Amino acid sequence: MKKAMGHALEHSHADAALVLAGGVALFLVGEAGFRRVLRIGVIRWRTLGAIAALATVPVGVHINP
């Protein structure tokens, strides 16, 4: 976030887009695993959300943060 906000008018680099999307995806996968272990709730939406977050990496490279 620090690098994205510091250069808000420039295009993102692939590594920054991957880190931002990967962090969201990692959080959602971790929460899905936590819920699976405790057997609470449906994990399908969190898993799909993680996949969707990773799918935003190409978009994040071409737009401003």
C-alpha angles and dihedrals in degrees: 000000000000093000093041094053093042091058100031095149096051127080115262122251119238093250093053092048091048093049093050095046092038092054092054091045092048091051092051093047090049092050091048090052091048092051091046092054092048092041094230124139132342116300096195095092094048091050092049089047090054091052090047091050091054090047089062093066094091090048091049091056094057102043133060117263 
